[in-house]
């Protein structure tokens, strides 16, 4: 499960429920892929679920080349499959 994280997404109850579901569902074990969209500095550290610090989090920012960023996401999805 890929979770796209933006400041708005972190405010969403639906996103929070989906994250909780993915963390608690045995079939999704080690398959949650957090992707920060934009600059990670835009997200307040205390708003990120603590478990994301233990997961491989990918950041898709404006400063990097798009192709490389999408490769990172694709590789993470492939590894979780």
C-alpha positions in Angstrom: 0.0 0.0 0.0 1.5 3.3 -1.1 0.5 6.3 1.2 1.1 9.7 -0.4 1.9 12.1 2.4 1.2 15.8 2.2 0.3 18.2 4.9 -3.4 17.9 3.9 -3.2 14.1 3.8 -1.9 14.0 7.4 -5.0 16.0 8.4 -7.3 13.6 6.8 -9.2 11.1 9.0 -9.6 8.8 6.1 -5.9 8.7 5.4 -5.2 8.1 9.1 -7.7 5.2 9.1 -6.1 3.7 6.0 -2.7 3.9 7.6 -4.0 2.2 10.8 -5.6 -0.5 8.7 -2.5 -1.2 6.7 -0.4 -1.4 9.9 -2.8 -3.8 11.6 -3.6 -6.0 8.6 -1.5 -9.2 8.5 -1.7 -9.4 4.7 -0.1 -5.9 4.4 2.7 -6.6 6.8 5.9 -5.0 5.4 4.0 -3.6 2.5 3.2 -0.1 3.6 5.2 2.4 1.5 5.1 6.0 2.8 5.9 8.6 0.1 6.3 12.2 1.2 5.2 14.5 -1.6 7.1 17.8 -1.7 9.7 19.0 0.8 9.8 16.9 3.9 10.4 20.1 5.9 6.8 21.0 5.0 5.5 18.1 7.1 5.7 18.6 10.8 7.7 15.8 12.4 5.1 15.4 15.1 2.3 14.9 12.5 4.1 11.8 10.9 3.0 8.5 12.5 5.9 7.3 14.6 6.1 4.0 12.8 7.1 5.8 9.6 10.5 6.4 11.2 11.0 2.6 11.1 9.8 2.2 7.5 11.6 3.0 4.4 10.1 6.4 3.5 10.5 7.9 0.1 10.5 11.6 -0.6 9.4 13.0 -4.0 10.6 16.6 -4.1 10.7 19.3 -6.7 14.5 19.5 -6.5 15.2 15.9 -7.8 14.7 14.5 -11.3 11.2 13.0 -11.7 12.4 9.8 -13.4 14.7 8.9 -10.5 12.0 9.6 -7.9 9.5 7.4 -9.7 12.1 4.7 -10.0 12.5 4.7 -6.2 8.7 4.3 -5.7 8.5 1.5 -8.3 11.4 -0.3 -6.7 9.8 -0.1 -3.3 6.5 -1.5 -4.7 8.3 -4.3 -6.5 10.2 -5.2 -3.3 6.9 -5.3 -1.3 5.1 -7.4 -3.9 
